[in-house]
Amino acid sequence: MKQETFDSALRSTWQMVSKMYNKEASKFDSTMATGFALLSIDAEGTPSTTLGPKMGMEPTSLSRLLNTMEERNLIYRTQHPNDGRSVLIHLTEFGVAKREDSKSVVLHFNQEIEKSISKKKIQHFFEVMQYIKEKANEFEHFQPQL
C-alpha cells in the first residue's frame, strides 16, 4: 500500500475543511475567504500590507477580496496615521456582525474536534504542524548544489 505524503495529507484535509467552511459561509451569504478576512482584521484596523501575508493571499487576490468586501459594506479604508503611504482596513458595524458569524462557525468546529480528541493528541498535532512549518521555511531557503 502506498504511504500518504505529508503534503497530500495537509492538502486533502485543507480542501475538506475549506469546502465545509464555504458551505457554512454560504448560509450567511458569504465565503470562507471573506470570513477569514473578517477574523484577521483587528479592532483598531489592520494595514492592508500585513493582511495578505496573515491570510496567505497574493496581493491581487487580496485586492479583489477587499474591493468586494467594501462594496458589501463590510469594511472601510483609512490612511495610516503614522505612514501616509499605507492604508488601514477597518470593519464596519455590519462587518463586525458578520465577523461574529464567522467566529461562531470556527469556534463550533474547534469545539467539535476538541470533544473527540485528547488534549495530548491536540498538543502533538500543533507541535507537528510547527515542525512542518519550520522545515518548509528551511526548505524554501535551501539552495541545492549543482
C-alpha positions as CSV (number, residue, x, y, z in Angstrom):
1,M,0.0,0.0,0.0
2,K,1.3,3.4,-0.9
3,Q,2.1,5.7,2.0
4,E,0.5,9.1,2.0
5,T,2.8,12.1,2.0
6,F,2.6,14.9,4.5
7,D,1.8,17.5,1.8
8,S,-1.0,15.4,0.3
9,A,-2.5,14.8,3.8
10,L,-2.3,18.6,4.5
11,R,-3.8,19.5,1.1
12,S,-6.6,17.0,1.1
13,T,-7.6,17.8,4.7
14,W,-7.5,21.6,4.0
15,Q,-9.7,21.0,0.9
16,M,-12.3,19.3,3.0
17,V,-12.1,21.9,5.8
18,S,-12.3,24.7,3.1
19,K,-15.3,23.1,1.5
20,M,-17.1,22.8,4.8
21,Y,-16.3,26.5,5.7
22,N,-17.5,27.6,2.3
23,K,-20.7,25.7,2.8
24,E,-21.2,27.2,6.2
25,A,-20.3,30.7,4.9
26,S,-22.9,30.4,2.1
27,K,-25.6,30.2,4.8
28,F,-24.6,33.7,5.8
29,D,-24.3,34.9,2.1
30,S,-20.6,34.9,2.4
31,T,-17.4,32.9,1.5
32,M,-14.7,31.3,3.6
33,A,-12.2,33.9,2.3
34,T,-14.4,36.8,3.5
35,G,-14.9,35.1,6.8
36,F,-11.2,34.6,7.2
37,A,-10.5,38.3,6.3
38,L,-13.1,39.5,8.8
39,L,-11.4,37.4,11.5
40,S,-8.0,38.8,10.5
41,I,-8.9,42.5,10.8
42,D,-8.0,44.0,14.2
43,A,-10.5,46.3,16.0
44,E,-8.1,49.3,15.6
45,G,-7.6,48.5,11.9
46,T,-5.1,46.3,10.1
47,P,-2.6,47.6,7.5
48,S,-3.6,46.1,4.1
49,T,0.1,45.2,3.6
50,T,0.1,42.8,6.6
51,L,-3.3,41.3,5.8
52,G,-2.1,39.4,2.7
53,P,0.7,37.5,4.5
54,K,-1.5,37.0,7.5
55,M,-4.1,35.3,5.3
56,G,-1.6,33.6,2.9
57,M,-3.1,35.5,-0.1
58,E,-1.4,37.1,-3.1
59,P,-1.8,40.9,-3.4
60,T,-4.1,40.7,-6.5
61,S,-6.5,38.2,-4.8
62,L,-6.5,40.2,-1.6
63,S,-7.2,43.4,-3.5
64,R,-10.2,41.8,-5.2
65,L,-11.5,40.4,-1.9
66,L,-11.2,43.8,-0.2
67,N,-12.9,45.5,-3.0
68,T,-15.8,43.1,-2.8
69,M,-15.9,43.4,1.0
70,E,-16.0,47.2,0.7
71,E,-18.9,47.0,-1.9
72,R,-20.8,44.8,0.6
73,N,-20.2,47.4,3.4
74,L,-18.1,45.0,5.5
75,I,-15.0,47.2,5.6
76,Y,-13.8,50.7,5.0
77,R,-10.3,52.1,4.4
78,T,-8.4,55.0,6.1
79,Q,-4.9,56.4,5.7
80,H,-2.5,55.0,8.3
81,P,-1.8,57.8,10.8
82,N,1.9,57.1,11.0
83,D,2.5,56.2,7.3
84,G,0.7,58.2,4.7
85,R,1.5,55.6,2.0
86,S,-0.2,52.8,4.0
87,V,-3.9,52.0,4.2
88,L,-5.7,50.7,7.3
89,I,-8.6,48.3,6.8
90,H,-11.4,48.6,9.4
91,L,-14.7,46.7,9.9
92,T,-18.0,48.5,9.6
93,E,-20.8,47.7,12.1
94,F,-22.1,45.2,9.6
95,G,-18.6,43.8,9.2
96,V,-18.4,43.3,13.0
97,A,-21.7,41.5,13.0
98,K,-20.6,39.2,10.1
99,R,-17.3,38.6,11.9
100,E,-19.3,37.2,14.8
101,D,-21.0,34.8,12.4
102,S,-17.6,33.6,11.1
103,K,-16.2,33.4,14.7
104,S,-19.1,31.2,15.8
105,V,-18.6,28.7,12.9
106,V,-14.8,28.5,13.6
107,L,-15.3,28.1,17.4
108,H,-18.0,25.4,16.9
109,F,-15.8,23.4,14.5
110,N,-12.9,23.6,17.0
111,Q,-15.1,22.6,19.9
112,E,-16.3,19.5,17.9
113,I,-12.7,18.5,17.4
114,E,-11.7,19.1,21.0
115,K,-14.7,16.9,22.2
116,S,-13.3,13.9,20.2
117,I,-9.5,14.2,20.6
118,S,-7.5,14.2,23.8
119,K,-5.6,17.3,24.8
120,K,-2.3,15.4,24.4
121,K,-3.1,14.5,20.8
122,I,-4.1,18.1,20.1
123,Q,-0.8,19.3,21.6
124,H,1.1,16.8,19.4
125,F,-0.8,18.0,16.4
126,F,0.2,21.6,16.9
127,E,3.8,20.5,17.6
128,V,3.9,18.5,14.4
129,M,2.4,21.4,12.4
130,Q,5.0,23.8,13.9
131,Y,7.8,21.4,12.9
132,I,6.4,21.1,9.3
133,K,6.2,25.0,9.1
134,E,9.9,25.2,10.2
135,K,11.0,22.5,7.7
136,A,9.1,24.2,4.9
137,N,10.7,27.5,5.8
138,E,14.2,25.9,5.8
139,F,13.5,24.1,2.5
140,E,12.3,27.4,0.9
141,H,15.7,28.8,1.6
142,F,17.6,25.7,0.6
143,Q,19.8,26.1,-2.5
144,P,20.8,22.7,-3.9
145,Q,24.4,22.3,-5.1
146,L,24.6,21.5,-8.8
